[in-house]
């Protein structure tokens, strides 16, 4: 089973930084970070239908199993347990 934690973010986004700090405090690091302002991110933004940042997506064997949008501590704790 291959799990991947993807974080969509943008530079200067306060909630994005807060999510990073929260994950770090729990010993969790996103395996793949996507800056939504980067031209290379267009395909991922479309593929995952990203509308807001920060967005965390947990995939298992290439299938999305959990998505957290924003700084929602309860949901972040859930995705951390699943990761």
Secondary structure, 3 states (H helix, E strand, C coil): CCEEEEEEECCCCHHHHHHHHHHHHCCCCCCEEEECCCHHHHHHHHHHCCCCCCEEEEEECCEEEEEEECCCHHHHHHHHHHC
